[in-house]
Amino acid sequence: MKIASFLFFIMCSTMLIRMFEDKSIKNMSNAFVSMYHDRLIPATDLFFLAENVYAKRYLLEEALNPDRTVEVSFSGLREKLGVRNKNIDSLVRKYEGTFLIKKEKSHLADLKKKLSDGIKMEDNIITMAEKHTLTEGRHLFESLGKAAFNNISEKLSELSRIQTDAGEELIRESESIVSGSKMYSTAQVVLAIFIGMMIVNLVLTSKVANIHNDKFKLN
């Protein structure tokens, strides 16, 4: 009965360890999925977002260049900037759909505000150049426009750093899960050895009992 009870205990322990191991594998899978959807993809989107911001800055600088020989089409400029703004808005909404930590939410809110302020600044610069002179538009861009673009770029850099930090945290979490899985596997091996030893002990005990019975019969 003691041996049977011990074997039953080992069986229950094995089942419990198996449940923990399955949970670890699921957590590891979730960590890798999160790494892809919540860190790798957003980091790529931030890159494209920055690319669109730089493209807008380039468009404005080119349009306000005093050495231009071609006449500026302000309607065409607004249209090109509008396309870039739509791309940025789409990327921001996609970014919002991912898992965001508290610090990330705060930086994203700041970024959205700076992007909105930047759009108003762009419109003011174009209006100044269109209604007054190209020089006045250029002056407004140099005094306020560049600072607005720099603030946006700085906020994008901060969000990119968060992606790196959060990714490293997920890696550490995955390493911890792997260590736990190794521990569960080791425990299963130990239990298997115990079961093997108990089986051998039962076989030997059975043989000894048979020998004693044979001797008793012979006597």
C-alpha positions as a Markdown table, in Angstrom:
| # | Residue | x | y | z |
|---|---|---|---|---|
| 1 | Met | 0.0 | 0.0 | 0.0 |
| 2 | Lys | 2.9 | 2.4 | 0.8 |
| 3 | Ile | 4.4 | 1.7 | -2.6 |
| 4 | Ala | 1.1 | 2.1 | -4.4 |
| 5 | Ser | 0.4 | 5.4 | -2.5 |
| 6 | Phe | 3.9 | 6.6 | -3.5 |
| 7 | Leu | 3.4 | 5.7 | -7.1 |
| 8 | Phe | 0.0 | 7.5 | -7.1 |
| 9 | Phe | 1.7 | 10.6 | -5.6 |
| 10 | Ile | 4.4 | 10.5 | -8.4 |
| 11 | Met | 1.7 | 10.1 | -11.0 |
| 12 | Cys | -0.2 | 13.2 | -9.7 |
| 13 | Ser | 3.1 | 15.1 | -9.5 |
| 14 | Thr | 3.9 | 14.2 | -13.1 |
| 15 | Met | 0.5 | 15.4 | -14.3 |
| 16 | Leu | 0.9 | 18.7 | -12.3 |
| 17 | Ile | 4.4 | 19.3 | -13.7 |
| 18 | Arg | 3.0 | 18.6 | -17.2 |
| 19 | Met | 0.3 | 21.3 | -16.7 |
| 20 | Phe | 3.0 | 23.8 | -15.5 |
| 21 | Glu | 5.1 | 22.9 | -18.5 |
| 22 | Asp | 2.2 | 23.4 | -21.0 |
| 23 | Lys | 1.5 | 26.8 | -19.3 |
| 24 | Ser | 5.2 | 27.8 | -19.8 |
| 25 | Ile | 5.1 | 26.8 | -23.4 |
| 26 | Lys | 2.0 | 28.9 | -23.9 |
| 27 | Asn | 3.5 | 31.9 | -22.1 |
| 28 | Met | 6.7 | 31.5 | -24.3 |
| 29 | Ser | 4.5 | 31.5 | -27.4 |
| 30 | Asn | 2.7 | 34.6 | -26.2 |
| 31 | Ala | 6.0 | 36.3 | -25.5 |
| 32 | Phe | 7.2 | 35.6 | -29.1 |
| 33 | Val | 3.9 | 36.7 | -30.6 |
| 34 | Ser | 4.0 | 39.9 | -28.5 |
| 35 | Met | 7.6 | 40.5 | -29.6 |
| 36 | Tyr | 6.5 | 40.4 | -33.2 |
| 37 | His | 3.1 | 42.2 | -33.1 |
| 38 | Asp | 3.8 | 44.7 | -30.3 |
| 39 | Arg | 7.4 | 45.5 | -30.7 |
| 40 | Leu | 8.9 | 44.5 | -34.1 |
| 41 | Ile | 5.9 | 45.8 | -36.2 |
| 42 | Pro | 5.5 | 49.0 | -34.3 |
| 43 | Ala | 9.3 | 49.7 | -34.6 |
| 44 | Thr | 8.9 | 49.3 | -38.3 |
| 45 | Asp | 5.9 | 51.6 | -38.4 |
| 46 | Leu | 7.8 | 54.2 | -36.4 |
| 47 | Phe | 10.5 | 54.1 | -39.1 |
| 48 | Phe | 7.9 | 54.7 | -41.8 |
| 49 | Leu | 6.3 | 57.4 | -39.7 |
| 50 | Ala | 9.7 | 59.2 | -39.4 |
| 51 | Glu | 10.2 | 58.8 | -43.1 |
| 52 | Asn | 6.9 | 60.6 | -43.8 |
| 53 | Val | 7.8 | 63.4 | -41.4 |
| 54 | Tyr | 11.2 | 63.9 | -43.0 |
| 55 | Ala | 9.5 | 63.9 | -46.4 |
| 56 | Lys | 7.2 | 66.7 | -45.3 |
| 57 | Arg | 10.1 | 68.7 | -44.1 |
| 58 | Tyr | 11.9 | 68.2 | -47.4 |
| 59 | Leu | 8.9 | 69.3 | -49.3 |
| 60 | Leu | 8.6 | 72.5 | -47.3 |
| 61 | Glu | 12.3 | 73.3 | -47.6 |
| 62 | Glu | 12.3 | 72.8 | -51.3 |
| 63 | Ala | 9.2 | 74.9 | -51.8 |
| 64 | Leu | 10.6 | 77.7 | -49.7 |
| 65 | Asn | 14.1 | 77.6 | -51.2 |
| 66 | Pro | 14.9 | 81.1 | -52.4 |
| 67 | Asp | 17.2 | 79.8 | -55.2 |
| 68 | Arg | 14.3 | 78.0 | -56.9 |
| 69 | Thr | 13.9 | 78.7 | -60.6 |
| 70 | Val | 10.6 | 77.0 | -60.9 |
| 71 | Glu | 7.5 | 78.7 | -59.6 |
| 72 | Val | 6.0 | 77.2 | -56.4 |
| 73 | Ser | 2.6 | 75.5 | -56.7 |
| 74 | Phe | 1.2 | 75.9 | -53.2 |
| 75 | Ser | -1.9 | 73.9 | -54.0 |
| 76 | Gly | 0.3 | 71.0 | -55.2 |
| 77 | Leu | 2.4 | 71.4 | -52.1 |
| 78 | Arg | -0.7 | 71.2 | -49.9 |
| 79 | Glu | -1.8 | 68.1 | -51.8 |
| 80 | Lys | 1.5 | 66.4 | -51.3 |
| 81 | Leu | 1.6 | 67.3 | -47.6 |
| 82 | Gly | -2.0 | 66.0 | -47.3 |
| 83 | Val | -0.9 | 62.6 | -48.6 |
| 84 | Arg | 1.9 | 62.4 | -46.1 |
| 85 | Asn | -0.4 | 63.4 | -43.3 |
| 86 | Lys | -2.8 | 60.7 | -44.2 |
| 87 | Asn | 0.0 | 58.2 | -44.2 |
| 88 | Ile | 1.1 | 59.4 | -40.8 |
| 89 | Asp | -2.4 | 59.3 | -39.4 |
| 90 | Ser | -2.8 | 55.7 | -40.6 |
| 91 | Leu | 0.5 | 54.6 | -39.0 |
| 92 | Val | -0.4 | 56.3 | -35.7 |
| 93 | Arg | -3.8 | 54.6 | -35.5 |
| 94 | Lys | -2.1 | 51.3 | -36.3 |
| 95 | Tyr | 0.4 | 51.9 | -33.6 |
| 96 | Glu | -2.4 | 52.7 | -31.1 |
| 97 | Gly | -3.9 | 49.2 | -31.8 |
| 98 | Thr | -0.8 | 47.4 | -30.3 |
| 99 | Phe | -0.1 | 46.7 | -26.7 |
| 100 | Leu | 1.2 | 49.9 | -25.1 |
| 101 | Ile | 2.9 | 50.3 | -21.7 |
| 102 | Lys | 2.1 | 53.3 | -19.6 |
| 103 | Lys | 5.2 | 55.2 | -20.6 |
| 104 | Glu | 4.5 | 54.5 | -24.2 |
| 105 | Lys | 1.0 | 55.8 | -24.0 |
| 106 | Ser | 2.2 | 59.1 | -22.6 |
| 107 | His | 4.8 | 59.5 | -25.3 |
| 108 | Leu | 2.3 | 58.6 | -28.0 |
| 109 | Ala | -0.1 | 61.2 | -26.7 |
| 110 | Asp | 2.6 | 63.8 | -26.9 |
| 111 | Leu | 3.5 | 62.7 | -30.4 |
| 112 | Lys | -0.1 | 63.1 | -31.6 |
| 113 | Lys | -0.2 | 66.6 | -30.2 |
| 114 | Lys | 3.0 | 67.6 | -31.8 |
| 115 | Leu | 1.9 | 66.1 | -35.1 |
| 116 | Ser | -1.3 | 68.1 | -34.9 |
| 117 | Asp | 0.6 | 71.3 | -34.0 |
| 118 | Gly | 3.0 | 70.6 | -36.9 |
| 119 | Ile | 0.1 | 70.4 | -39.4 |
| 120 | Lys | -1.2 | 73.8 | -38.2 |
| 121 | Met | 2.4 | 75.2 | -38.5 |
| 122 | Glu | 2.7 | 73.9 | -42.1 |
| 123 | Asp | -0.5 | 75.5 | -43.0 |
| 124 | Asn | 0.6 | 78.8 | -41.5 |
| 125 | Ile | 3.9 | 78.7 | -43.3 |
| 126 | Ile | 2.3 | 78.0 | -46.7 |
| 127 | Thr | -0.3 | 80.7 | -46.1 |
| 128 | Met | 2.4 | 83.2 | -45.2 |
| 129 | Ala | 4.4 | 82.4 | -48.3 |
| 130 | Glu | 1.3 | 82.3 | -50.5 |
| 131 | Lys | -0.4 | 85.5 | -49.2 |
| 132 | His | 2.7 | 87.5 | -48.5 |
| 133 | Thr | 6.2 | 86.6 | -49.7 |
| 134 | Leu | 8.3 | 83.5 | -50.0 |
| 135 | Thr | 10.9 | 85.1 | -47.8 |
| 136 | Glu | 8.3 | 85.6 | -45.0 |
| 137 | Gly | 7.2 | 82.0 | -45.3 |
| 138 | Arg | 10.9 | 80.9 | -45.2 |
| 139 | His | 11.5 | 83.0 | -42.1 |
| 140 | Leu | 8.5 | 81.4 | -40.3 |
| 141 | Phe | 9.8 | 78.0 | -41.2 |
| 142 | Glu | 13.3 | 78.8 | -39.9 |
| 143 | Ser | 12.0 | 80.3 | -36.7 |
| 144 | Leu | 9.2 | 77.9 | -35.8 |
| 145 | Gly | 8.8 | 75.2 | -38.4 |
| 146 | Lys | 12.2 | 73.5 | -37.9 |
| 147 | Ala | 11.7 | 73.4 | -34.1 |
| 148 | Ala | 8.3 | 71.7 | -34.6 |
| 149 | Phe | 9.9 | 69.1 | -36.9 |
| 150 | Asn | 12.7 | 68.6 | -34.4 |
| 151 | Asn | 10.3 | 68.0 | -31.5 |
| 152 | Ile | 8.4 | 65.4 | -33.6 |
| 153 | Ser | 11.7 | 63.6 | -34.4 |
| 154 | Glu | 12.7 | 63.7 | -30.8 |
| 155 | Lys | 9.4 | 62.1 | -29.7 |
| 156 | Leu | 9.8 | 59.4 | -32.4 |
| 157 | Ser | 13.3 | 58.6 | -31.1 |
| 158 | Glu | 11.9 | 58.2 | -27.5 |
| 159 | Leu | 9.2 | 55.8 | -28.7 |
| 160 | Ser | 11.9 | 53.8 | -30.6 |
| 161 | Arg | 14.0 | 53.5 | -27.5 |
| 162 | Ile | 10.9 | 52.3 | -25.6 |
| 163 | Gln | 10.5 | 49.5 | -28.3 |
| 164 | Thr | 14.1 | 48.4 | -27.6 |
| 165 | Asp | 13.7 | 48.4 | -23.8 |
| 166 | Ala | 10.4 | 46.6 | -24.0 |
| 167 | Gly | 11.8 | 44.1 | -26.4 |
| 168 | Glu | 14.7 | 43.4 | -24.1 |
| 169 | Glu | 12.3 | 42.8 | -21.2 |
| 170 | Leu | 10.4 | 40.3 | -23.4 |
| 171 | Ile | 13.6 | 38.5 | -24.1 |
| 172 | Arg | 14.4 | 38.3 | -20.4 |
| 173 | Glu | 10.9 | 37.0 | -19.8 |
| 174 | Ser | 11.4 | 34.3 | -22.4 |
| 175 | Glu | 14.7 | 33.3 | -20.9 |
| 176 | Ser | 13.0 | 32.9 | -17.5 |
| 177 | Ile | 10.3 | 30.8 | -19.1 |
| 178 | Val | 12.9 | 28.6 | -20.8 |
| 179 | Ser | 14.7 | 28.1 | -17.4 |
| 180 | Gly | 11.4 | 27.1 | -15.9 |
| 181 | Ser | 10.7 | 24.6 | -18.6 |
| 182 | Lys | 14.1 | 23.0 | -18.1 |
| 183 | Met | 13.4 | 22.7 | -14.4 |
| 184 | Tyr | 10.0 | 21.0 | -15.1 |
| 185 | Ser | 11.8 | 18.6 | -17.6 |
| 186 | Thr | 14.4 | 17.8 | -15.0 |
| 187 | Ala | 11.7 | 17.1 | -12.4 |
| 188 | Gln | 10.0 | 14.7 | -14.8 |
| 189 | Val | 13.3 | 12.9 | -15.4 |
| 190 | Val | 13.8 | 12.5 | -11.6 |
| 191 | Leu | 10.3 | 11.2 | -11.2 |
| 192 | Ala | 10.8 | 8.8 | -14.0 |
| 193 | Ile | 14.0 | 7.5 | -12.3 |
| 194 | Phe | 12.0 | 7.1 | -9.1 |
| 195 | Ile | 9.3 | 5.1 | -10.9 |
| 196 | Gly | 12.0 | 2.9 | -12.5 |
| 197 | Met | 13.6 | 2.3 | -9.1 |
| 198 | Met | 10.2 | 1.4 | -7.6 |
| 199 | Ile | 9.5 | -1.0 | -10.4 |
| 200 | Val | 12.9 | -2.7 | -10.0 |
| 201 | Asn | 12.3 | -2.9 | -6.2 |
| 202 | Leu | 8.9 | -4.5 | -6.8 |
| 203 | Val | 10.3 | -7.0 | -9.2 |
| 204 | Leu | 13.1 | -7.9 | -6.8 |
| 205 | Thr | 10.7 | -8.1 | -3.8 |
| 206 | Ser | 8.4 | -10.4 | -5.9 |
| 207 | Lys | 11.4 | -12.7 | -6.8 |
| 208 | Val | 12.4 | -13.0 | -3.1 |
| 209 | Ala | 8.8 | -13.7 | -2.1 |
| 210 | Asn | 8.6 | -16.5 | -4.8 |
| 211 | Ile | 11.9 | -18.0 | -3.5 |
| 212 | His | 10.6 | -18.1 | 0.0 |
| 213 | Asn | 7.4 | -19.6 | -1.1 |
| 214 | Asp | 9.3 | -22.3 | -3.1 |
| 215 | Lys | 11.4 | -23.1 | -0.1 |
| 216 | Phe | 8.3 | -23.3 | 2.1 |
| 217 | Lys | 6.7 | -25.8 | -0.4 |
| 218 | Leu | 9.8 | -27.9 | -0.5 |
| 219 | Asn | 10.0 | -28.1 | 3.3 |
